[in-house]
Amino acid sequence: MFKRYIFSFGSNFIRAALAFVSTLFTARLLGPNDYGRFAFLLAAFLAVKQFTDLGASQAFFFFMSRKIRSRKFILSYFIWLFFQFIVSILFIIIVIPESYVTKIWNNESTDLIILALFASFMQTTLWPAVQQALDSQRKNYLSQGVSAMIALGHLIVIYFLYRYDFFGIYVLLGIIGVEHLLAAAL
């Protein structure tokens, strides 16, 4: 029990420190205007998440923690998450009039909005769902270790993108989405 606590504390501390440095580095590289756009896009989809979840995640993890569940049960939840993601994209592209999309997302292009949805969904929905599923099955070492590795990998990728002058909002959102998708796939 004590080893698990020490590992949890250590990996969370390392993850938080790496995320702090990455955030400062990102803000510095993007500058106030672009970092504000980046933060706004992610925050907007974090707000949207409150409407799409509808309490399903709490119910899923309540049932997950009670006993070991079948692959079919777990797969059904991840299909539900994928459905939410696809419906959100379709809602932006098809349902919401373009004039509203322009107003809501402050004149950002639709492809940047969809990319921000992808990054936000992977970072705040898919990866946390995988992490909680692992934690509910007492696989804390794996979930927290991978979280720390995501943070380290993110900082390294940001550094190389900066070094090779390939850093921008599009690339950053794509990287965030891919990092968390890859972590979830492990």
PyMOL commands that set and color helices and strands:
alter all, ss='L'
color gray80, all
select helices_A, chain A and resi 2-53+56-66+71-95+98-104+110-136+140-163+169-185
alter helices_A, ss='H'
color red, helices_A
deselect
rebuild
show_as cartoon
